[in-house]
Amino acid sequence: MVQPDGKSGIEAFIAGMPKAELHVHHVGSASPRVVAELAARHRGSKVPTDPAALAEYFTFTDFAHFIEVYLSVVDLIRDAEDVRALTYGVAEDMARQQIRYAELTVTPYSSVRRGIPDVAFMEAIEDARRSAEKDLGVVLRWCFDIPGEAGLASAEETTRLAVDLAPEGLVSFGLGGPEIGVPRPQFKPYFDRARAAGLHSVPHAGESTGPETVWDALRLLGAERIGHGTQSVKDPALVDWLGEHRIPLEVCPTSNLATRVVERMEEHPIRQMVDAGLLVTVNSDDPPMFGTDLNTEYGVAAQLLGLDEAGVAALAKNAVEASFLDTAGKKRLAGEIDTYLEGWDRG
């Protein structure tokens, strides 16, 4: 069925459904408008100043090329005003998608090393967070992640920022960037310190490398959720462990296609994950860079999994369950999803 706005029934359902998102990057969520404005403000970058030209600029040949382009956008974030504008702009895009709660992966090291004072950076994201909740009804929480390609110096600095300057919205500690050539075990001391400070562990693993990085994340980094985990299905013992311990996977289908982690969407392992009983959540990763958003990702997942509206709502509740919301917050958001589904069925 096609709705008056041109959306099919499932698309319209997804568009209005309350949601949580657990795997979405701060800089990678900057809209084309914001990126183009930053490029125009900070001349000399190879990033286009025309929003329409960004689609071509964000066409990636492989994961390494994605990292190169991503860092060129990071270079545009040069002062606290940039940080605040970017963060609030991300929240505005989330509000339009009915995202009620998001754990935004922030890489403070990349900005601080480029000259933004650490306290000013924290104040900028916190000011945007408070305003987003007050103005838009979007609750933001932070995951500070280590950019793995920058080595142990970045791990040390990220840990300092997370532990010593911990902003109010900080809930977790992660590890991003390329997996190839960046072994997980070397980051154990930093995750130990972050976990001792009360932060949850949510490293990327098993995206562009095999199941062994997921095992390392679990055994050495104390992972409570796995960022991507796409290659987990290649190891039956790992699949059994993830299912037994109810470790959520932060799945980002379009991202995996854009970075050539999977060659064709029909080959994406999300069906194998769900069939194995794993706790799968749907996420957008770096949405404008991949020409997507969370609503689109739910549509992709619905198609790959053959879901109706009730199935999509159940998938959305997985993200609530896997989130670091408190018990009351989880109950409230899950109830909002249930109420929305009931109203849709009656309608």
Order of alpha helices (4+ residues) and beta strands (2+ residues): alpha-beta-alpha-alpha-alpha-alpha-beta-alpha-alpha-beta-alpha-beta-alpha-beta-beta-alpha-beta-alpha-beta-alpha-alpha-beta-alpha-alpha-alpha
